[in-house]
Every structure is written in C-alpha cells, then in structure tokens.
Amino acid sequence: MNAKQKIKETVGVGRLGLMTHIVDYLFSKPNIPKSASTNRCFLIGTATNGNLGDIAISYAQCKMLRQHYSEVIDIPTGEFWTNLRYLKRIMTADDTVYIQGGGNMGDMYAWHENERCAAMELLPASRFVVFPQTISYDSNSSRLLKYTQKTYNNSHYSVHLFAREHFSYELMKSYYPNLNVKLVPDIVLSLGDDSIFASANKPEERIILTLRDDVEKAIPESVKETVCRVASDNHLTVKARDTYTNHLFIRPNERTGYLTELANEFKTARLIVTDRLHGMVFSALCGVPCIVFGNINHKVKGVYEDWLSDLGYVRFVTDDAMIPSVMNELLELGACDFPRDRFQNKYEELIKLM
C-alpha cells in the first residue's frame, strides 16, 4: 500500500478531503438557493461534464424527485466542498441524501466513490440513497472496495443501493450483504413520457455512429469499416455523433436543451450504431432502430438483457460477422414506437423511499 492510500484509509476520505479543500470549505459562498422547505431532499454529485448520458441521469433523477418533494437541493459533482459548510448547517438527521447514479462505482472512477464516501462521513443525514448504478471493481481485494464496505456499513446512517442490471445487483449483494440492495432500470428509462422525446421522428438517409473513444472502448476499428460498407451498399451516409460533447461544464438549467438537441438528432437517423449505454437508451426512447456493442464491463450488456432485449428494434451484437445481416434487418423497420409506460411501475422500490 502506498503512503497516500494509507493516509486516506487512516484519516478517512471525508477528513482528508476537508483538509485538502479547507479554503473552499471556510471561505467559499454556497452557490445553492437557501432552503426554506421541510419537504425537501438533497441530491449530491450530479453531472456537469460533457457526457450527455450522465447529464440525462441527473435530469431524470431531478424529475423523479420533484414528483415527491417540494424542494430538491441539487449539488453538482465538484461543488460538494464549496457547499459543505452550508449543508452541514441546514441539514438534519431527518433529511435524505440521494447520490448520483451511473456507472462509477469502482476503481476506474475513484473520485466519484471518494465523493460518495465523503458525503456519508461528513453530512448529518441519517439516510443515503444511491440512484441506479453499475459496480465494477478491478478485484474483490480492491482497497477502495474495502473502504466503501467500511463506510457504507455505519450504524449512524442507513445506505440504500440500487443496481441497474443483474450483474451489479449480484455484486452489490455480495459486497454489501447488510445493506438494502434492489434492482431497477437505469433511471433514464423513466423518461418514456418526457417532452424531450415528444417530437416526431424525421428519418433521413443516414446512419449515426455513437461510439466510444476512451478507456471503456472494447470494439475494434473494423466495426466502423463494416458499418460504412453496409451503409454505402444501402445508399446511406454515415455521421459520427457521440453522446459526449466538448462542453466541459453544463449547468442544471442547461440539461434540457442539450438532451433535446441530442434526441432530435437521433430521430433523423434510420439506424443508430453504438457501444454507449445511453446511446442505446436514447435510441430506444426515440424509437430508432439500434445495433449495440458491449464495452469493457457488464453495464451495456446487463441493461440490454434486463430491460431492452424484447424490443425488436434494439439488437445486441457479439459476433462482428453478424453486423451486415442485422443492419439490413433493422433498416427495413423504419421508425418504431417505444412503449411509453412500460417502466412506470419498475421503480416502486426506489419511490418507496421518497
């Protein structure tokens, strides 16, 4: 174990973070509205980066919470320390803290886990609810995993974990046997009736490629070549449109605009080809046929198998040789209809806590 890791485990992520951000803690003015409501909740770690999948998660979480609370205090990731002193002053043991969902429980995105643990260690709330997540640690002996097991199992507060696919559900139950762990869909699938997806599809003669170019990428470059060849055979153009934008800081009031723009662009495609989880989810919500490939962990495959495998217009491909035939099958479908109310009763275990 290196010295930094030993200090973190001895002092604690919360205390160490507080020392590191002491200037922000003591002198920064809180940038959230003053709370006057008793029917309120806190949402920690919402997305501000250019990953529109994460932005969609934050949007969907806030929408669901506002259906059950008169006030949702939204603390974007990176602004936790700036607002911590104010949060400690207004928060009580009766408050519930919700924490951003997604795919960041694991060693790959350790800073998100550190923020989660710091919130539990430093805030006075007695209940923490983690929105639907994928968990993927490098090994069962991960030092960070062992730290979370200690932090989550604390007698001073309760922690409720929600997995968004069965692989993570089984891992969470194994890693945290004393916690309340439930399986629900990815939270973005709750947006079936949202106005973002209300406009009609206007398919043009093109295919949209929504492919990763980061550490989670698993497919070879030959996939693009095959897609382009089949597109040419069908007299279709190919456009690259990732769900990651170059906008590095997206404020909460800007989420709707970015997501609407992405949905409208997806609706111009005859077919979406993606290895991004929310590329698949957005295609499903937009009613656009979609070919899906896996990434380096189980999140895309798991969400597909648990929630989308029965949609005839979304297909998960594991054999690259099948790409041409699956593409041609899906191109014959045209625009499809997403069953808008299919997930409305799938979040009952989560809603019970609101």
N, C-alpha and C positions, 0 to 999 in steps of 0.2 A: 504493500500500500504506500503511495507517495505521501509526502508531507501535507500537501493541500487537502487530499482526501481524508487524512487522519484528523486534521483540524476541523474539517466540515462535520465529520461524524462526532467528534468530541464536543465541539461548541454548539453544533446544530445549525441547519441551513438558515433558519429564521434569524438567530442571533448574528451569525456571520454576515448574512445579507444586510442586516440592520447596521452593523459596523461599516460595511462597505459603502452603504448608501446613507450614511449619517447626515450628510449635508442636505440631501433631498428630504430626509425624514424631519429634520429640525427647521429648515428654512423655506421649503417649497410651499406655495399656497395650493390647497386642494383644487383640482380642476373639475370637480363634480358638483352638481347642484346640492344645496343644503336640503337635508331630509326633514320633512315635517309629518310624514305619514306613519301610522302604526301598522298598516297593511303593506309591508314593503319586503323586498328581498335584495340581496347583493349578488352580483354576477362578476366573478373575477376571471381575468385572463382572456378577455375577448380579443379577436384578431384585429390587427391594424395593417398587416403586411399585404403584399400584392397577391397572395394566394386566395383566389375567389372561392375556393372550396371552404377554407377557414372562415372567410367573410360570410358565406352562406350559412355556416353553422352558427355564427354569432347572431345573424339576423333571425334565424329560426328559433334559437333559444329565447331571444328577447320577445319575439312574437308570442311564444307559448307562455312565458312567464307573465306577460302583460294581460293575458286572459284570466289570471288568477291572483295577481297582485295589483294594487293601485299605483305602486311605485317600484320600478326596477332600477337599482343603482348600478350602472354599468362601468366597470373598471377595466379598461383595455390592458392587455399584457404590456409590461414595461412601465406602467404608471402605478403599479402597486405601491412602490416605496414613496412616491410623491404624495399619495393619498393615505398612507398607512396611519399617520398620527390622527387624522380626522376620522378615519374609520374606527379606530380604537376608542375614540371619544364618543361616537354616537351609537356604536353597535352594542347590543346586549346579548346575554345568553339565550334570549328568546328568538333571536334572529336566525335565519337560514342563509347560508352562503352557498351559492351554486358556482361551479367551476367549469370553464370551457371544455367542451367535448372535442373529439377529433381523433387523431392518430399519434398522440405524443406521449403516451405512457411507455417509456423505455429509455435505453441508453442513448439512442440516436438523437433525441431532442431533450437532453438532460435539463436544460434551462427551464423548460416548461414544468418538469417534475419538481425542480427546486422551488419554483414559484408556488406550486400547489402545496408542497410541504410547508413552506414559509407561511402561507395563509393559515394553515391548520395550527401551526405552532404559535402564531402571534395574535390572531384575531380572537375575540372573546365569544364568538358564536358557539352554540352547543351542537349544531348540526351542519354537516357539509355534504353536498350532493354533487357528484361528478357526472356531467352530462355524457351521453353515449360515446364510448371510447374504444379504440383498438389498443391492446397492450402487446408489446413485443420487445422483451429484454434479450440481450445477447446470450445470456445463460441464466440458469437458476441460481448461480452463485454470484450474480451481479451485485456489487457493493451498493449501487443505487437502489436496486430492488430490495435488498435487506434493510436499507434505511427507510424506504417507504413502508415496509411491513411494520417497522417500529413506530413510525409516525402515525400511520393510519389507525393502528390499534392503541388508542389512547382513551383512558377512562374519562377524560374531561369533555369529550365530544364524540358524536357518532358520525361515521362516514358511510355514505351510500354510493355504491359504484354501479354504473350502467355500462354494459358492453353492447356494441352494435353488431356483433357477429358471433357465431358459436365458438370459434377458435378462442377469441378473447374471453368469452364467458367462462369457458372451462379453465383457462389460465388464471383468471381473476379468482375463481372459487378455490383453486389450488393454492394460489399465493396468499390470499386473504380469507381463510376459512371462517373467521369470526365476524366478517362484515356482511352487510346486506348487499348481495350482488344479483342483478337482474339483467335479462336480455331484452332489448328493444331495438327498433330500427335506428339507423343513422338519423339524426334529428332533422336533416334537410328533407327527408322524405315526408315530414309532416306538412310540407308546403304545397301539397297537391292542389289546394283550392286558392292559393295565393295569387294576387293580381299580377305578380311578376310573370306568371305563365299563362295569363288570360288571353293574350293576343293570338290570332290565328296563325298557323304555320304558313310560310310563303316559300316553299322549297324552290331553290334554283338548281341548275345543273352542276352541282358540285358536291364534293365530299370534304368534310372538315376533319383534319388531323389534330387531336388533342393529346399529345404525347409528352411524357416526362423527359427532362434532360438534367437529372440530378442524381443524388445518391440512391434513390429508390427505384431507379430505372432497371428493368430486367430484360426487356426485349431487344433483339439485335436490330441493326440498321436495315437488314434485309426486309424487315416487315414494311418499312416505308416504301422500299422499291417495289414490293409486291402490290401494295395498295395503289401506288401510282400507275403501275402497269394495268391493273384491272380497271382503274378509273379511266385510263386512256381508251381501253377497249370498249368502254361504255360511253365514250364521248363526254366525259365529265372532267371538270377541273378539280384540282386539289388545293385546299387552303389550310395552312397551319394556323391554328388558333388555340393557344394554350389557355388553361384556366388561371395561369399565373401572369400577372401584369407587371409592368415596370413602375407602377405607382407604389412607392415604398411606405406610404402612411395614409391609410384610409380611415377617416373618422366615422363614428357610428352613424351620423346623419347622411353619409355618402354611400352607405351599403346598398340601399335600394337602387340607386342609379347604376352602379357598377353591375349588379346582378341582373337588372332588367336589360342592360346592353348585351350582356353575355347570352341571356335566354333568347333575345331577339335574333342574335347572330346564329345561334344553334338552329333556330327554326327556319333558317334559309338553306339548310343542308338536306340533301337526300339521305345522307348517311354520316354518322359520327364514328371515327375510329380512335379509341382512347385506351390508355393504361392508367388513367387517373380515376380514383373512386368517384369524385364529384363530376368528372366528365361523364361517367356512366349515369350517375344520379340525375344530372341535369338533362341528359338525353332522354331518360325515362320520363321525367316530369314534362318535358317539352313534346313528348310523343314522336321523337325522331329515332328511326332505326339506328342501332348501335352495335358495333363489334368491340368487345372488351378483352384486354390482356391483363395478366397479373403484374404485380410489382414484386419487390424483393421480400415482402412479408405476406401475411394472410388476409389483409384488410379488404382488398378488392374482391378476391375470390369469395371470402366469407360473406360480405354484404350481398354479393350477387346470389350465392346459393341460398341464403336465408330469406331474402326479401324480393328478388327480382327475376329469379330463374324461370318463373312461369309466365313472364311477359314475352310473347312470341317475337317481339321486335328488338329485344336485347339478348345478345348471344356472347357467351364467354368462350374464347378460343384458346386452346392449349397446344394445338398442333398447327404450325405455320402453313403446312400443306393444305389445310382446310380454308385458308383465307379467301381464295378466289371463289369457291363454291358458296361460302357463307355470305360473302359480299353480294354475289349475284342474287341469292335468295332474298336478302334484305332490301336490295334496290327495287325489287318488284312490289314491295309492300306499300310504298307511299307514306303519307303522314298517318300516324296512329293515335289512338286515344289512350291517355293514361287514366286508369280508374281512380278518380279524384278522392274517393272516400275510403280507399282500401286500408289506409294506415291509421285512420282516426281512432280506432279502438286498440291500437297496438302499443300505445304509450300509457296505458292505465296505471302501471306500477310506478311510473315516473310522476304522473299527475297526482297520485295519491299523496305525495309528499308536499304538494303545493298548497 
